[in-house]
Amino acid sequence: MPSLNIRRNDVVKILAGSDRGKSGRVLRVFPDKGTVLVEHVRVVKKTVSSKRGQRTKGGIAEHESPINVSNVALLCSNCETASIGYKVQGTSKQRICKTCGSELPTKK
Ligand SMILES: [Zn+2]
């Protein structure tokens, strides 16, 4: 199973589906499923019914649904392209943008 190149707070571009072409920040990564949750992308509206004993109110809730990582591309925050490469530094792999050469932050 390939490890995910995408991390939380990365900016990704959507390559497939109804939100193709959009970009957004990664809210959550699900390595087990190979999916990511991207802000404002694939927002679904769910009607929430209020049930007794539950704290949630009835109404319409909006939330993002996970997208397969193969449908998103990591974006460079500097030049907005999606060609990401790796540079090995000692024991760690640093993600770099192949277009502008800048290192992409990996912390947070
Ligand atoms: Zn770049």
Residues whose N, C-alpha, C, O or C-beta is under 5 A from the ligand:
A	BS01	ZN	C76 N78 C79 C97 T99 C100 G101
